[in-house]
Amino acid sequence: MKLHILDCGAMSCDLTWLLLKPGRTIRPRDERDRPVEWYPCTTHAVLIETGEGTLLWDTSCPCGWETRWKSTGLQEFFPYDQVSDEQYLDAQLGRLGADPASLDYVVLSHLHFDHAGNVRMFEGTGARLVCNDKEKEFAFGYAGAFDGAHLKADYEGLDFTTVSGDTEILPGVTLIEAPGHTVGTIPPGTPPWRRSAPWPSVRTPRSSSATTPPSSAPCGPRRTASTSEERPMTFAVPADPESVFTYGAPALKFGPGAAAEIGFDLAQYGVRRVLVVTDARVAATGAPARVAEQLSGYGMEARVYDGVHVEPTDESLEAAVEHARASGPWDAYVAVGGGSSIDTSKAVNLLTTNPGTLLDYVNVPVGAGLAPSRPLKPLVAVPTTTGTGSESTTICVLDVLELKVKTGISHPRLRPVLAVVDPGLTMTQPAGVTAAAGMDILCHALESYQNRR
């Protein structure tokens, strides 16, 4: 079995559309620079070759997109303009030695303009066209030439075989009904990106391979875009169980000025009182005060606690907890600073929402290693150094002074709900801190590489 991932270039679209950010509207291409939020929205197809048949999953966008989409206006908001001659679907198939007549199945995850744009290429070839039954019902049932992302000119008159639920279509290739965009398959109120659609699940033996080959085939005048060097990819069953791991991380907001949106982000949680946690040196830069000020602009009461101890100890954490308890209750916390401020905020959040003492939650054998019994409040981590990583972890590190030992607390509930990485906040850190942070990253990477067990 061979699996080929075909890079079909990208549309350009307003980043707001991809993120579906509340309170924002998408902009047409003549306004793409106000603000600069246009982003490549990549499009792919997948070709699966087995001994029993060949399957193509999705057909990407047509080369005549400007004309095809004109009646809908979609060309203004989703121009398919980041594509080279070698990336159009017909060219990709040609370089593989495939053509429409050589395919047995063409499976459409849904019949949107950017997935079914080339499906007519397979009309009359003998290839069986497949889509979800609810998708077909909607796509052929609405009145007019188009509805949202559905454009009847792409698929009307074609004969589709429908599937419902998980369906094995070829030996080792099963269509899994998973979240997608199909109308009518979910309860009212569910966001459109969580609706059902068929997606291929491939059981691959160790010798199976996947490649992303280039191609060439004519499709009329095209805009040429640069493409990166294509490299082969291999899928294989892992022989070593250590190659299987779980990766967890909070939502990440990155970019210059990202810290100016924390008020908006926390407002989504309906919070009223927020404690901003930092240390004296970071407080002197004015950044924590600016965060507190913008929180106030969203109707929240925000106060700054600047008593964080660099390299937290059990005593400094207990002092921070006592301050939070005395001045609370708090609906949320914002940590502004390095790992020390973020770790202190995690401890404060834990011990103001759960019963017990600090050592009850510290890892065994130093502490009791208890898990939190109650939910924590939202914590937003805003790192001002370039190497902490604490904004993404479930760990709070501390020194237990009496035992002269460094230990920690670890539980998934300690992880921040949002990490806000604003490069502008790192501009005031001393050069020595920047260098030390880089060495810290390197040392942690070497530790992870050396200690695999």
GILINZI-V370869 format. One record per residue. N is the residue number from 1. PSI is psi in whole degrees, -180 to 180 (NA if undefined). BURIAL is b if it has 24 or more other C-alpha atoms within 12 Angstrom, else e. Layout:
BEGIN
n=<N	N>
psi=<PSI	PSI>
burial=<BURIAL	BURIAL>
END
This chain:
BEGIN
n=<1	2	3	4	5	6	7	8	9	10	11	12	13	14	15	16	17	18	19	20	21	22	23	24	25	26	27	28	29	30	31	32	33	34	35	36	37	38	39	40	41	42	43	44	45	46	47	48	49	50	51	52	53	54	55	56	57	58	59	60	61	62	63	64	65	66	67	68	69	70	71	72	73	74	75	76	77	78	79	80	81	82	83	84	85	86	87	88	89	90	91	92	93	94	95	96	97	98	99	100	101	102	103	104	105	106	107	108	109	110	111	112	113	114	115	116	117	118	119	120	121	122	123	124	125	126	127	128	129	130	131	132	133	134	135	136	137	138	139	140	141	142	143	144	145	146	147	148	149	150	151	152	153	154	155	156	157	158	159	160	161	162	163	164	165	166	167	168	169	170	171	172	173	174	175	176	177	178	179	180	181	182	183	184	185	186	187	188	189	190	191	192	193	194	195	196	197	198	199	200	201	202	203	204	205	206	207	208	209	210	211	212	213	214	215	216	217	218	219	220	221	222	223	224	225	226	227	228	229	230	231	232	233	234	235	236	237	238	239	240	241	242	243	244	245	246	247	248	249	250	251	252	253	254	255	256	257	258	259	260	261	262	263	264	265	266	267	268	269	270	271	272	273	274	275	276	277	278	279	280	281	282	283	284	285	286	287	288	289	290	291	292	293	294	295	296	297	298	299	300	301	302	303	304	305	306	307	308	309	310	311	312	313	314	315	316	317	318	319	320	321	322	323	324	325	326	327	328	329	330	331	332	333	334	335	336	337	338	339	340	341	342	343	344	345	346	347	348	349	350	351	352	353	354	355	356	357	358	359	360	361	362	363	364	365	366	367	368	369	370	371	372	373	374	375	376	377	378	379	380	381	382	383	384	385	386	387	388	389	390	391	392	393	394	395	396	397	398	399	400	401	402	403	404	405	406	407	408	409	410	411	412	413	414	415	416	417	418	419	420	421	422	423	424	425	426	427	428	429	430	431	432	433	434	435	436	437	438	439	440	441	442	443	444	445	446	447	448	449	450	451	452	453>
psi=<136	142	122	124	117	112	110	27	-152	148	164	138	162	128	-29	-37	-43	-39	-16	49	130	143	5	153	151	158	149	171	-24	-3	20	-20	12	90	178	91	7	144	147	126	97	152	137	162	162	128	125	121	124	171	-19	-4	169	136	137	128	115	158	7	-156	153	153	-24	39	-38	-44	-43	-38	-1	-38	-19	-22	0	-27	-21	-28	-22	53	131	70	8	66	140	170	-37	-11	-13	150	-45	-36	-42	-45	-39	-40	-21	-5	15	153	166	-35	-14	-3	146	-35	142	111	127	119	-38	172	34	160	-27	4	-34	18	-26	18	-27	-16	-23	9	128	10	-11	-11	136	124	131	136	172	144	-39	-34	-45	-42	-44	-47	-31	-5	-16	159	147	-180	-25	159	108	-120	0	131	109	-29	-23	-37	-9	136	-12	151	116	135	136	153	156	127	-173	131	124	119	-29	155	121	-4	111	134	122	124	110	174	133	-135	8	130	142	4	4	165	155	144	-12	133	150	-26	2	16	162	147	152	133	140	136	124	123	114	129	171	-30	-5	149	160	135	158	86	155	178	173	130	145	145	33	-174	136	155	134	130	150	145	147	162	132	136	147	149	145	131	130	153	127	131	-26	119	-19	-12	-5	126	163	132	126	144	154	171	140	127	122	143	154	128	0	-33	-18	-5	6	-37	-46	-44	-45	-27	-26	-20	-3	29	154	-40	130	133	121	121	128	-178	171	-39	-42	-37	-34	-20	-18	-8	-47	-39	-37	-38	-47	-38	-43	-28	-40	-33	-17	21	16	147	122	134	154	128	117	29	17	137	128	129	82	146	169	-35	-44	-36	-42	-36	-41	-40	-44	-40	-45	-40	-42	-34	-6	-166	157	142	-20	164	145	119	122	114	-157	-163	-30	-43	-41	-44	-38	-41	-38	-44	-43	-45	-44	-49	-7	-5	-15	151	168	-178	172	-46	-18	-29	-11	147	146	143	-1	-44	-168	-16	30	151	148	138	-12	155	152	167	160	133	124	124	128	88	140	3	172	14	10	-54	-11	-22	-15	-8	170	17	141	118	139	159	129	106	-44	-35	-9	51	144	128	-159	176	135	122	143	-27	-14	-16	134	151	-21	133	123	107	102	106	-28	-26	-15	-7	-21	-2	143	153	-36	-36	-41	-46	-43	-38	-41	-43	-36	-45	-47	-44	-42	-39	-42	-40	-45	-38	-40	-39	79	-17	NA>
burial=<b	b	b	b	b	b	b	b	b	b	b	b	b	b	b	b	b	e	e	e	e	e	e	e	e	b	b	b	b	e	e	e	e	e	e	e	b	b	b	e	b	b	b	b	b	b	b	b	b	b	e	e	e	b	b	b	b	b	b	b	b	b	b	e	b	b	e	b	b	e	e	b	e	b	b	b	b	b	b	b	b	b	b	b	b	b	b	b	b	b	b	b	b	b	e	b	e	b	b	b	e	b	b	b	b	b	b	b	b	b	b	b	b	b	b	b	b	b	b	b	b	b	e	e	e	e	b	b	b	b	b	b	b	b	b	b	e	b	b	b	e	e	e	e	e	b	e	b	b	b	b	b	b	b	b	b	e	b	e	b	e	b	b	b	e	e	b	e	b	b	e	b	b	b	b	b	b	b	e	b	b	b	b	b	b	e	e	e	e	e	e	e	e	e	b	b	b	b	b	b	e	b	b	b	e	e	e	e	b	b	b	b	b	b	b	e	b	e	e	e	e	e	e	e	e	e	e	e	e	e	e	e	e	e	e	e	e	e	e	e	e	e	e	e	e	e	e	e	e	b	e	b	b	e	e	e	e	b	b	b	b	b	b	b	b	b	b	e	e	e	b	b	b	b	b	b	b	b	b	b	e	b	b	e	e	e	b	b	b	b	b	b	b	b	b	b	e	b	e	b	b	b	b	b	b	b	b	b	b	b	b	b	b	b	b	b	b	b	b	b	b	e	b	b	e	e	e	b	b	b	b	b	b	b	b	b	b	b	b	b	b	b	b	b	b	b	b	b	b	b	b	b	b	b	e	e	b	b	b	b	b	b	b	e	e	b	b	e	e	b	b	b	e	e	e	b	b	b	b	b	b	b	b	b	b	b	b	b	b	b	b	b	b	b	b	b	b	b	b	b	e	e	e	e	e	e	b	b	b	b	b	e	b	b	b	b	b	b	b	b	b	b	e	e	b	b	e	e	b	e	e	e	e	e	e	e	b	e	e	e	e	e	e	e	e	e	e	e	e	e	e	e	e>
END
